[in-house]
Amino acid sequence: MSELDKVTLNAGDKAVALPVLKPTLGNDCVDISKLTKETGLFTYDPGFGATASCKSAITYIDGDQGVLLYRGYPIDQLAEKSSFTEVSYLLMNGELPSAAELAKFEDEVTHHTMMHESLKAFLQGFRHDAHPMAMLAASVASMSAFYHDTLDLQDPEQRRLAAIRLIAKMPTLAAAAYRYSIGHPIRYPRNSLGYTERFLHMMFEVPSEELELSPVIAKAMDLLFILHADHEQNASTSTVRLVGSTGANPYASVAAGITALWGPAHGGANEAVLKQLAEIGDAKNVAKAVERAKDKNDPFRLMGFGHRVYKNFDPRAKIIREMTHKVLGELGVNDPLLDVAMKLEEFALKDDYFVERKLYPNVDFYSGIIYKALKIPTEMFTVLFAIGRTPGWVSHWLEQQVDPDARIGRPRQIYTGSPKRDYAKA
Ligand code: CMC
């Protein structure tokens, strides 16, 4: 952290003192909110690599040190000791719950897991082969139609209830989208099960036989949800905040976040990883794929490698890597694609191009592999990311609603089009 209280910007013959804001952790920030008024200048930062869009007390990342904290707690401690519902409570409320508070929270979430029966008819409007991310985004957006009577955003209790509904119903909607796409009956949530087991039950139980859930699978899935739960101002969370900044309701805001998550540069990478592994096909083709990724004339990139913020290692990837090897061992999985993945990991970790650019396997690289080992269909990978990220999205939306600095998000641009000209027929 620097000792500066302000920085001075010389704009022609005018010197402007810009205040420096101090975070509790991380880089100081130059407050440029008055810059345009004082100088007429805008700032240019495509991809927002150096721009803080808000103040937030939820999550902290130090990309150089590979640190990720939820409300101050290191991710590795939460991964080892906590559960996804406890982490959801923590993100939303700022503190870890007591046993009684957690039981009450879990009970409330459990009793909001059912979806409106009309949503089934809504899902049936989709083609059978619709991508579940499209169905999830649409059904979450449609929740604003089902709960329009509790959308008074000035009422803290209605805001909290919307957040609980989103956390509670996301797995139900996700599993329903999947079941519809494979022509299986949609299962109702079972209150006797915990959050993650209930989701797996809705995904995999068939009416003809009892589902025996492996505790290894449920534990691995819960851990993956914890690791995905929040990641400060990533593209989908920033989207939730941008939509939320207009006063749009939380279901519309989170539905927008889901669509932002879908892209292969963000949450869609876990699906893209598996597709790419299938294209590589065999461990003997890995060297060629790595060469292609290094070729600047080839747009091919290794999916699941690199990160905007982590330039050392992704602490989530470190935890999942261990989990992946453990799960593969415990389940006795033998899959040629996993051999390709392990070979790719080995190659890229020692290749100069990747080492110099600090391109490490990221969370999506391992999550794709682990989901495959757990027999989760590839199109569902990003949907699982969405379930995990929901507590983060709703916590940011809740925080934004009471942020005294919050204004509608409205970036500027550098116009590069034609100067003003008079209309004339071509
Ligand atoms: N394969 C090959 N080269 C790469 C890769 C890759 N996966 N990622 C970055 N590079 C190179 C890039 O060409 C550039 O090289 P040079 O300096 O020679 O021009 C350098 O590394 C820096 O890359 P960048 O594109 O400036 O980095 P960025 O911060 O804008 O992008 C990223 C980050 C994650 C979008 C990018 O690394 C990428 O496309 N990775 C593959 C997709 C992926 O795995 N996404 C999941 C991200 S983690 C989870 C999440 O956020 O959802």
Residues whose N, C-alpha, C, O or C-beta is under 5 A from the ligand:
A	BS01	CMC	P264 A265 H266 G267 A269 A293 F300 R301 L302 M303 G304 F305 G306 H307 R308 R357 N362 D364
